[in-house]
Every structure is written in C-alpha cells, then in structure tokens.
Amino acid sequence: CRDLMGYEGPMAAIANRMTEIDVGGKKVRFLPTYHPAATIYNRASRADLMKAMEMVAEELGI
C-alpha cells in the first residue's frame, strides 16, 4: 500500500477501508486488504478476508 497510497503506517489501520487513489491522473477506488495466505497463519484474519470480499462484491454490484 505504501507504493500506491503513500501510506507508511500499520496495515491494520487501513485494511478493508475503501478509498480513492490517483492512478495516471484518474481516480480509482482502492481496497487495501491482507494477502489471502495470511489466513493460513492467522485464522482470525478469515473474517477480515470475508469482509473484504463482500465489499468487493458490493462495489461490483454482484
């Protein structure tokens, strides 16, 4: 996220929070999430992953 958002803090502070970023002069909706493999090492993160997938589905209208 640091490269796309210019953010350098903890991932937990921005995970699953929809925002807009500028990409080549265009505003793009952006949802920072943990990598799905994180659920292997931290089972509690599955709820966060499911929340992110639900947010993406809602954003896409599916």
Jmol script that loads the backbone (N, CA, C; Angstrom):
load data "model"
ATOM      1  N   CYS A   1       0.816  -1.195   0.000  1.00  0.00           N
ATOM      2  CA  CYS A   1       0.000   0.000   0.000  1.00  0.00           C
ATOM      3  C   CYS A   1       0.854   1.251   0.000  1.00  0.00           C
ATOM      4  N   ARG A   2       2.039   1.152   0.542  1.00  0.00           N
ATOM      5  CA  ARG A   2       2.895   2.336   0.610  1.00  0.00           C
ATOM      6  C   ARG A   2       3.143   2.885  -0.791  1.00  0.00           C
ATOM      7  N   ASP A   3       3.373   2.015  -1.768  1.00  0.00           N
ATOM      8  CA  ASP A   3       3.661   2.490  -3.115  1.00  0.00           C
ATOM      9  C   ASP A   3       2.446   3.136  -3.778  1.00  0.00           C
ATOM     10  N   LEU A   4       1.263   2.622  -3.530  1.00  0.00           N
ATOM     11  CA  LEU A   4       0.060   3.154  -4.163  1.00  0.00           C
ATOM     12  C   LEU A   4      -0.554   4.322  -3.410  1.00  0.00           C
ATOM     13  N   MET A   5      -0.476   4.289  -2.095  1.00  0.00           N
ATOM     14  CA  MET A   5      -1.153   5.296  -1.285  1.00  0.00           C
ATOM     15  C   MET A   5      -0.215   6.305  -0.636  1.00  0.00           C
ATOM     16  N   GLY A   6       1.054   6.013  -0.604  1.00  0.00           N
ATOM     17  CA  GLY A   6       1.978   6.880   0.108  1.00  0.00           C
ATOM     18  C   GLY A   6       1.865   6.726   1.614  1.00  0.00           C
ATOM     19  N   TYR A   7       1.223   5.665   2.055  1.00  0.00           N
ATOM     20  CA  TYR A   7       0.984   5.402   3.471  1.00  0.00           C
ATOM     21  C   TYR A   7       2.094   4.519   4.016  1.00  0.00           C
ATOM     22  N   GLU A   8       2.591   4.835   5.204  1.00  0.00           N
ATOM     23  CA  GLU A   8       3.681   4.043   5.773  1.00  0.00           C
ATOM     24  C   GLU A   8       3.384   3.534   7.171  1.00  0.00           C
ATOM     25  N   GLY A   9       2.129   3.489   7.575  1.00  0.00           N
ATOM     26  CA  GLY A   9       1.767   3.013   8.905  1.00  0.00           C
ATOM     27  C   GLY A   9       1.393   1.546   8.896  1.00  0.00           C
ATOM     28  N   PRO A  10       0.804   1.081   9.987  1.00  0.00           N
ATOM     29  CA  PRO A  10       0.416  -0.327  10.080  1.00  0.00           C
ATOM     30  C   PRO A  10      -0.738  -0.670   9.129  1.00  0.00           C
ATOM     31  N   MET A  11      -0.662  -1.845   8.551  1.00  0.00           N
ATOM     32  CA  MET A  11      -1.697  -2.309   7.627  1.00  0.00           C
ATOM     33  C   MET A  11      -3.059  -2.366   8.304  1.00  0.00           C
ATOM     34  N   ALA A  12      -3.085  -2.736   9.567  1.00  0.00           N
ATOM     35  CA  ALA A  12      -4.356  -2.856  10.289  1.00  0.00           C
ATOM     36  C   ALA A  12      -5.152  -1.554  10.273  1.00  0.00           C
ATOM     37  N   ALA A  13      -4.480  -0.436  10.184  1.00  0.00           N
ATOM     38  CA  ALA A  13      -5.161   0.858  10.205  1.00  0.00           C
ATOM     39  C   ALA A  13      -5.901   1.164   8.906  1.00  0.00           C
ATOM     40  N   ILE A  14      -5.521   0.507   7.810  1.00  0.00           N
ATOM     41  CA  ILE A  14      -6.153   0.815   6.523  1.00  0.00           C
ATOM     42  C   ILE A  14      -6.832  -0.382   5.867  1.00  0.00           C
ATOM     43  N   ALA A  15      -6.633  -1.571   6.401  1.00  0.00           N
ATOM     44  CA  ALA A  15      -7.217  -2.776   5.797  1.00  0.00           C
ATOM     45  C   ALA A  15      -8.734  -2.683   5.774  1.00  0.00           C
ATOM     46  N   ASN A  16      -9.304  -3.083   4.644  1.00  0.00           N
ATOM     47  CA  ASN A  16     -10.751  -3.139   4.443  1.00  0.00           C
ATOM     48  C   ASN A  16     -11.429  -1.780   4.553  1.00  0.00           C
ATOM     49  N   ARG A  17     -10.735  -0.736   4.153  1.00  0.00           N
ATOM     50  CA  ARG A  17     -11.320   0.612   4.113  1.00  0.00           C
ATOM     51  C   ARG A  17     -11.196   1.142   2.692  1.00  0.00           C
ATOM     52  N   MET A  18     -12.336   1.225   2.011  1.00  0.00           N
ATOM     53  CA  MET A  18     -12.357   1.687   0.624  1.00  0.00           C
ATOM     54  C   MET A  18     -11.901   3.139   0.571  1.00  0.00           C
ATOM     55  N   THR A  19     -11.052   3.426  -0.392  1.00  0.00           N
ATOM     56  CA  THR A  19     -10.547   4.780  -0.578  1.00  0.00           C
ATOM     57  C   THR A  19     -10.362   5.026  -2.065  1.00  0.00           C
ATOM     58  N   GLU A  20     -10.011   6.226  -2.433  1.00  0.00           N
ATOM     59  CA  GLU A  20      -9.699   6.538  -3.823  1.00  0.00           C
ATOM     60  C   GLU A  20      -8.238   6.941  -3.910  1.00  0.00           C
ATOM     61  N   ILE A  21      -7.594   6.463  -4.964  1.00  0.00           N
ATOM     62  CA  ILE A  21      -6.210   6.857  -5.217  1.00  0.00           C
ATOM     63  C   ILE A  21      -6.124   7.377  -6.645  1.00  0.00           C
ATOM     64  N   ASP A  22      -5.080   8.111  -6.940  1.00  0.00           N
ATOM     65  CA  ASP A  22      -4.847   8.646  -8.270  1.00  0.00           C
ATOM     66  C   ASP A  22      -3.892   7.707  -9.012  1.00  0.00           C
ATOM     67  N   VAL A  23      -4.346   7.209 -10.159  1.00  0.00           N
ATOM     68  CA  VAL A  23      -3.513   6.330 -10.988  1.00  0.00           C
ATOM     69  C   VAL A  23      -3.479   6.925 -12.391  1.00  0.00           C
ATOM     70  N   GLY A  24      -2.362   7.473 -12.757  1.00  0.00           N
ATOM     71  CA  GLY A  24      -2.225   8.059 -14.090  1.00  0.00           C
ATOM     72  C   GLY A  24      -3.198   9.185 -14.358  1.00  0.00           C
ATOM     73  N   GLY A  25      -3.511   9.958 -13.327  1.00  0.00           N
ATOM     74  CA  GLY A  25      -4.435  11.080 -13.484  1.00  0.00           C
ATOM     75  C   GLY A  25      -5.898  10.714 -13.343  1.00  0.00           C
ATOM     76  N   LYS A  26      -6.198   9.452 -13.083  1.00  0.00           N
ATOM     77  CA  LYS A  26      -7.583   9.002 -12.892  1.00  0.00           C
ATOM     78  C   LYS A  26      -7.790   8.584 -11.453  1.00  0.00           C
ATOM     79  N   LYS A  27      -8.964   8.886 -10.917  1.00  0.00           N
ATOM     80  CA  LYS A  27      -9.332   8.427  -9.584  1.00  0.00           C
ATOM     81  C   LYS A  27      -9.803   6.977  -9.683  1.00  0.00           C
ATOM     82  N   VAL A  28      -9.241   6.131  -8.838  1.00  0.00           N
ATOM     83  CA  VAL A  28      -9.558   4.702  -8.841  1.00  0.00           C
ATOM     84  C   VAL A  28      -9.934   4.286  -7.429  1.00  0.00           C
ATOM     85  N   ARG A  29     -11.031   3.529  -7.292  1.00  0.00           N
ATOM     86  CA  ARG A  29     -11.420   3.005  -5.981  1.00  0.00           C
ATOM     87  C   ARG A  29     -10.418   1.919  -5.607  1.00  0.00           C
ATOM     88  N   PHE A  30      -9.987   1.928  -4.358  1.00  0.00           N
ATOM     89  CA  PHE A  30      -8.911   1.044  -3.908  1.00  0.00           C
ATOM     90  C   PHE A  30      -9.267   0.481  -2.543  1.00  0.00           C
ATOM     91  N   LEU A  31      -9.139  -0.835  -2.405  1.00  0.00           N
ATOM     92  CA  LEU A  31      -9.439  -1.507  -1.145  1.00  0.00           C
ATOM     93  C   LEU A  31      -8.205  -2.282  -0.696  1.00  0.00           C
ATOM     94  N   PRO A  32      -7.417  -1.709   0.207  1.00  0.00           N
ATOM     95  CA  PRO A  32      -6.262  -2.457   0.709  1.00  0.00           C
ATOM     96  C   PRO A  32      -6.720  -3.620   1.585  1.00  0.00           C
ATOM     97  N   THR A  33      -6.172  -4.793   1.331  1.00  0.00           N
ATOM     98  CA  THR A  33      -6.514  -5.986   2.109  1.00  0.00           C
ATOM     99  C   THR A  33      -5.242  -6.772   2.411  1.00  0.00           C
ATOM    100  N   TYR A  34      -5.364  -7.675   3.354  1.00  0.00           N
ATOM    101  CA  TYR A  34      -4.272  -8.605   3.613  1.00  0.00           C
ATOM    102  C   TYR A  34      -4.246  -9.646   2.504  1.00  0.00           C
ATOM    103  N   HIS A  35      -3.100 -10.232   2.267  1.00  0.00           N
ATOM    104  CA  HIS A  35      -2.988 -11.312   1.293  1.00  0.00           C
ATOM    105  C   HIS A  35      -3.797 -12.502   1.810  1.00  0.00           C
ATOM    106  N   PRO A  36      -4.554 -13.192   0.941  1.00  0.00           N
ATOM    107  CA  PRO A  36      -5.348 -14.337   1.396  1.00  0.00           C
ATOM    108  C   PRO A  36      -4.540 -15.403   2.133  1.00  0.00           C
ATOM    109  N   ALA A  37      -3.267 -15.564   1.814  1.00  0.00           N
ATOM    110  CA  ALA A  37      -2.441 -16.557   2.507  1.00  0.00           C
ATOM    111  C   ALA A  37      -2.287 -16.235   3.988  1.00  0.00           C
ATOM    112  N   ALA A  38      -2.547 -14.997   4.363  1.00  0.00           N
ATOM    113  CA  ALA A  38      -2.453 -14.621   5.781  1.00  0.00           C
ATOM    114  C   ALA A  38      -3.415 -15.443   6.631  1.00  0.00           C
ATOM    115  N   THR A  39      -4.500 -15.930   6.025  1.00  0.00           N
ATOM    116  CA  THR A  39      -5.469 -16.725   6.785  1.00  0.00           C
ATOM    117  C   THR A  39      -4.895 -18.082   7.188  1.00  0.00           C
ATOM    118  N   ILE A  40      -3.856 -18.528   6.506  1.00  0.00           N
ATOM    119  CA  ILE A  40      -3.206 -19.787   6.873  1.00  0.00           C
ATOM    120  C   ILE A  40      -2.487 -19.633   8.208  1.00  0.00           C
ATOM    121  N   TYR A  41      -1.853 -18.497   8.380  1.00  0.00           N
ATOM    122  CA  TYR A  41      -1.049 -18.252   9.577  1.00  0.00           C
ATOM    123  C   TYR A  41      -1.837 -17.622  10.715  1.00  0.00           C
ATOM    124  N   ASN A  42      -2.931 -16.973  10.371  1.00  0.00           N
ATOM    125  CA  ASN A  42      -3.748 -16.300  11.374  1.00  0.00           C
ATOM    126  C   ASN A  42      -5.216 -16.557  11.053  1.00  0.00           C
ATOM    127  N   ARG A  43      -5.769 -17.606  11.623  1.00  0.00           N
ATOM    128  CA  ARG A  43      -7.153 -17.993  11.323  1.00  0.00           C
ATOM    129  C   ARG A  43      -8.148 -16.881  11.634  1.00  0.00           C
ATOM    130  N   ALA A  44      -7.833 -16.041  12.593  1.00  0.00           N
ATOM    131  CA  ALA A  44      -8.738 -14.946  12.953  1.00  0.00           C
ATOM    132  C   ALA A  44      -8.886 -13.948  11.803  1.00  0.00           C
ATOM    133  N   SER A  45      -7.922 -13.921  10.888  1.00  0.00           N
ATOM    134  CA  SER A  45      -7.989 -12.973   9.778  1.00  0.00           C
ATOM    135  C   SER A  45      -8.979 -13.399   8.698  1.00  0.00           C
ATOM    136  N   ARG A  46      -9.530 -14.596   8.807  1.00  0.00           N
ATOM    137  CA  ARG A  46     -10.525 -15.051   7.819  1.00  0.00           C
ATOM    138  C   ARG A  46     -11.735 -14.137   7.779  1.00  0.00           C
ATOM    139  N   ALA A  47     -12.166 -13.664   8.927  1.00  0.00           N
ATOM    140  CA  ALA A  47     -13.318 -12.756   8.969  1.00  0.00           C
ATOM    141  C   ALA A  47     -13.006 -11.469   8.207  1.00  0.00           C
ATOM    142  N   ASP A  48     -11.785 -10.975   8.342  1.00  0.00           N
ATOM    143  CA  ASP A  48     -11.384  -9.770   7.613  1.00  0.00           C
ATOM    144  C   ASP A  48     -11.358 -10.024   6.111  1.00  0.00           C
ATOM    145  N   LEU A  49     -10.882 -11.191   5.708  1.00  0.00           N
ATOM    146  CA  LEU A  49     -10.848 -11.538   4.290  1.00  0.00           C
ATOM    147  C   LEU A  49     -12.265 -11.630   3.729  1.00  0.00           C
ATOM    148  N   MET A  50     -13.160 -12.264   4.461  1.00  0.00           N
ATOM    149  CA  MET A  50     -14.549 -12.372   4.003  1.00  0.00           C
ATOM    150  C   MET A  50     -15.198 -10.993   3.904  1.00  0.00           C
ATOM    151  N   LYS A  51     -14.909 -10.125   4.857  1.00  0.00           N
ATOM    152  CA  LYS A  51     -15.442  -8.761   4.810  1.00  0.00           C
ATOM    153  C   LYS A  51     -14.956  -8.054   3.551  1.00  0.00           C
ATOM    154  N   ALA A  52     -13.681  -8.207   3.236  1.00  0.00           N
ATOM    155  CA  ALA A  52     -13.122  -7.576   2.035  1.00  0.00           C
ATOM    156  C   ALA A  52     -13.804  -8.103   0.778  1.00  0.00           C
ATOM    157  N   MET A  53     -14.016  -9.417   0.698  1.00  0.00           N
ATOM    158  CA  MET A  53     -14.666  -9.999  -0.474  1.00  0.00           C
ATOM    159  C   MET A  53     -16.104  -9.503  -0.607  1.00  0.00           C
ATOM    160  N   GLU A  54     -16.797  -9.358   0.510  1.00  0.00           N
ATOM    161  CA  GLU A  54     -18.158  -8.820   0.487  1.00  0.00           C
ATOM    162  C   GLU A  54     -18.162  -7.374   0.002  1.00  0.00           C
ATOM    163  N   MET A  55     -17.182  -6.596   0.424  1.00  0.00           N
ATOM    164  CA  MET A  55     -17.087  -5.203  -0.014  1.00  0.00           C
ATOM    165  C   MET A  55     -16.833  -5.118  -1.517  1.00  0.00           C
ATOM    166  N   VAL A  56     -15.985  -5.994  -2.031  1.00  0.00           N
ATOM    167  CA  VAL A  56     -15.704  -6.015  -3.468  1.00  0.00           C
ATOM    168  C   VAL A  56     -16.964  -6.404  -4.238  1.00  0.00           C
ATOM    169  N   ALA A  57     -17.664  -7.419  -3.774  1.00  0.00           N
ATOM    170  CA  ALA A  57     -18.896  -7.851  -4.437  1.00  0.00           C
ATOM    171  C   ALA A  57     -19.923  -6.721  -4.455  1.00  0.00           C
ATOM    172  N   GLU A  58     -20.055  -6.019  -3.344  1.00  0.00           N
ATOM    173  CA  GLU A  58     -20.998  -4.896  -3.278  1.00  0.00           C
ATOM    174  C   GLU A  58     -20.577  -3.785  -4.243  1.00  0.00           C
ATOM    175  N   GLU A  59     -19.300  -3.488  -4.284  1.00  0.00           N
ATOM    176  CA  GLU A  59     -18.779  -2.446  -5.179  1.00  0.00           C
ATOM    177  C   GLU A  59     -19.058  -2.796  -6.640  1.00  0.00           C
ATOM    178  N   LEU A  60     -18.968  -4.093  -6.966  1.00  0.00           N
ATOM    179  CA  LEU A  60     -19.205  -4.550  -8.335  1.00  0.00           C
ATOM    180  C   LEU A  60     -20.676  -4.806  -8.631  1.00  0.00           C
ATOM    181  N   GLY A  61     -21.510  -4.743  -7.604  1.00  0.00           N
ATOM    182  CA  GLY A  61     -22.937  -4.973  -7.794  1.00  0.00           C
ATOM    183  C   GLY A  61     -23.293  -6.429  -7.998  1.00  0.00           C
ATOM    184  N   ILE A  62     -22.514  -7.324  -7.375  1.00  0.00           N
ATOM    185  CA  ILE A  62     -22.814  -8.760  -7.517  1.00  0.00           C
ATOM    186  C   ILE A  62     -23.086  -9.389  -6.166  1.00  0.00           C
TER     187      ILE A  62
END
end "model"
wireframe off; spacefill off
backbone 0.3
color backbone group
